[in-house]
Amino acid sequence: MQKWIRTCIERLFFYTPHISQAKLTETFENKTILITGATFGIGEACVRKLAQIPCQLILVARTEEKLISLKNELESPHCKIHYIVADLYDISSSELIYQQVQQLQLKIDCLIHNAGKSIQRSIWKSIDRPQDIDRTIHINYLNPAHLTRLFLNDLKTTSNQQHQSQILVVSTINAKLFAPPLWANYQASKSAFAEWIKAIQPELKIHNINAALIYLPLVRTRMILPTAQYASMPAMLPTKAADAILACAAHNKRQWQPWWLSIAQLCCIVFATPIQFFYRNLLKRNM
Ligand SMILES: NC(=O)c1ccc[n+]([C@@H]2O[C@H](COP(=O)([O-])OP(=O)(O)OC[C@H]3O[C@@H](n4cnc5c(N)ncnc54)[C@H](OP(=O)(O)O)[C@@H]3O)[C@@H](O)[C@H]2O)c1
């Protein structure tokens, strides 16, 4: 696709709210923010923005060298950076992260659930791969749900009328659309956590905790590299995705999604049968 056409499509379809430095400071100044998946892509973009303001960051991911290099590069007298090496495929990791935060004697004001795993694989190729189901459900649903549960009392005590505590969930537009074949594990695990968050949103709100779901379209990160057809498709920049996530906290929003997602949702309902037919034919052709 021509570069200028791609740029126009990206501007039109991937518009995100701008969040000023002043608003970012007003929202996160002196707050303690834990972010999972902080080493690359969207998580790293959030970290780089938050490190510009006076706050404490707790970065969680597996790649220790990258965590150390981010700390060395971004830590400053006004922004203290801690890191925790954890593998969110492992179901015990949420408890370990919680214990390490307790040892640091920190109380969390904002929890950003960003780490995620996507897999595109046919169910027929997954017969001997139980890990595809386990890993996606652990990182995309169970560990974020347990982390939320564990930090809930902290979030309740750090919130007040002026500043609500925040739980920011990086989700995907797929969670609102027709489930596509080959993506069953990603779709199911992301949708499960989105539903879980939606169900607890009112319970949290009455204690001044805002939980927001950010339904992102395609974002140009290393996550999309294994899917060849995404290489030339329009995609959002990680910095723009970070703006959408942080703006939800700044404005206490319940969700952010691209402006066209509701139209796409309606199309998925109206055209459910032709969409099934289209997918079946596509799969047969590629067999
Ligand atoms: N890219 C997209 O098109 C897109 C679209 C919609 C939603 N999203 C969502 O956006 C979020 C961030 O994705 P991204 O695109 O920024 O991907 P990315 O560039 O691959 O980054 C993923 C982050 O998650 C961490 N991570 C991966 N597996 C982990 C594990 N087992 N334990 C702990 N941390 C782990 C990675 O760090 P380590 O490797 O160091 O552990 C990395 O920091 C995900 O939740 C994804 O579902 C992405």
PDBQT file of the ligand as one rigid body, heavy atoms in Angstrom, charges set to zero:
ROOT
HETATM    1  N1  LIG A 301       0.077  -5.012  18.882  1.00  0.00    +0.000 N 
HETATM    2  C1  LIG A 301      -1.213  -5.049  18.620  1.00  0.00    +0.000 C 
HETATM    3  O1  LIG A 301      -1.649  -5.020  17.452  1.00  0.00    +0.000 OA
HETATM    4  C2  LIG A 301      -2.213  -5.083  19.731  1.00  0.00    +0.000 A 
HETATM    5  C3  LIG A 301      -3.558  -4.839  19.424  1.00  0.00    +0.000 A 
HETATM    6  C4  LIG A 301      -4.508  -4.862  20.444  1.00  0.00    +0.000 A 
HETATM    7  C5  LIG A 301      -4.109  -5.120  21.735  1.00  0.00    +0.000 A 
HETATM    8  N2  LIG A 301      -2.783  -5.374  22.008  1.00  0.00    +0.000 N 
HETATM    9  C6  LIG A 301      -2.440  -5.679  23.392  1.00  0.00    +0.000 C 
HETATM   10  O2  LIG A 301      -1.444  -4.771  23.822  1.00  0.00    +0.000 OA
HETATM   11  C7  LIG A 301      -0.688  -5.357  24.873  1.00  0.00    +0.000 C 
HETATM   12  C8  LIG A 301       0.799  -5.095  24.630  1.00  0.00    +0.000 C 
HETATM   13  O3  LIG A 301       1.180  -5.724  23.433  1.00  0.00    +0.000 OA
HETATM   14  P1  LIG A 301       2.329  -5.162  22.472  1.00  0.00    +0.000 P 
HETATM   15  O4  LIG A 301       1.734  -5.059  21.131  1.00  0.00    +0.000 OA
HETATM   16  O5  LIG A 301       3.005  -3.978  23.071  1.00  0.00    +0.000 OA
HETATM   17  O6  LIG A 301       3.296  -6.425  22.448  1.00  0.00    +0.000 OA
HETATM   18  P2  LIG A 301       4.877  -6.563  22.658  1.00  0.00    +0.000 P 
HETATM   19  O7  LIG A 301       5.600  -5.460  21.972  1.00  0.00    +0.000 OA
HETATM   20  O8  LIG A 301       5.195  -7.963  22.278  1.00  0.00    +0.000 OA
HETATM   21  O9  LIG A 301       5.050  -6.390  24.226  1.00  0.00    +0.000 OA
HETATM   22  C9  LIG A 301       4.504  -7.324  25.096  1.00  0.00    +0.000 C 
HETATM   23  C10 LIG A 301       4.980  -7.026  26.501  1.00  0.00    +0.000 C 
HETATM   24  O10 LIG A 301       4.469  -8.044  27.357  1.00  0.00    +0.000 OA
HETATM   25  C11 LIG A 301       5.562  -8.688  28.020  1.00  0.00    +0.000 C 
HETATM   26  N3  LIG A 301       5.319 -10.113  28.147  1.00  0.00    +0.000 N 
HETATM   27  C12 LIG A 301       5.080 -10.997  27.148  1.00  0.00    +0.000 A 
HETATM   28  N4  LIG A 301       4.967 -12.240  27.651  1.00  0.00    +0.000 NA
HETATM   29  C13 LIG A 301       5.168 -12.130  28.996  1.00  0.00    +0.000 A 
HETATM   30  C14 LIG A 301       5.192 -13.066  30.066  1.00  0.00    +0.000 A 
HETATM   31  N5  LIG A 301       5.031 -14.367  29.849  1.00  0.00    +0.000 N 
HETATM   32  N6  LIG A 301       5.400 -12.616  31.320  1.00  0.00    +0.000 NA
HETATM   33  C15 LIG A 301       5.584 -11.293  31.557  1.00  0.00    +0.000 A 
HETATM   34  N7  LIG A 301       5.586 -10.355  30.585  1.00  0.00    +0.000 NA
HETATM   35  C16 LIG A 301       5.383 -10.777  29.324  1.00  0.00    +0.000 A 
HETATM   36  C17 LIG A 301       6.775  -8.439  27.133  1.00  0.00    +0.000 C 
HETATM   37  O11 LIG A 301       7.971  -8.411  27.901  1.00  0.00    +0.000 OA
HETATM   38  P3  LIG A 301       9.022  -9.631  28.038  1.00  0.00    +0.000 P 
HETATM   39  O12 LIG A 301       9.108 -10.298  26.690  1.00  0.00    +0.000 OA
HETATM   40  O13 LIG A 301      10.257  -8.931  28.486  1.00  0.00    +0.000 OA
HETATM   41  O14 LIG A 301       8.451 -10.510  29.102  1.00  0.00    +0.000 OA
HETATM   42  C18 LIG A 301       6.494  -7.044  26.592  1.00  0.00    +0.000 C 
HETATM   43  O15 LIG A 301       6.948  -6.062  27.473  1.00  0.00    +0.000 OA
HETATM   44  C19 LIG A 301      -1.087  -6.836  24.898  1.00  0.00    +0.000 C 
HETATM   45  O16 LIG A 301      -1.958  -7.064  25.966  1.00  0.00    +0.000 OA
HETATM   46  C20 LIG A 301      -1.807  -7.041  23.576  1.00  0.00    +0.000 C 
HETATM   47  O17 LIG A 301      -2.769  -8.072  23.649  1.00  0.00    +0.000 OA
HETATM   48  C21 LIG A 301      -1.842  -5.348  21.043  1.00  0.00    +0.000 A 
ENDROOT
TORSDOF 0
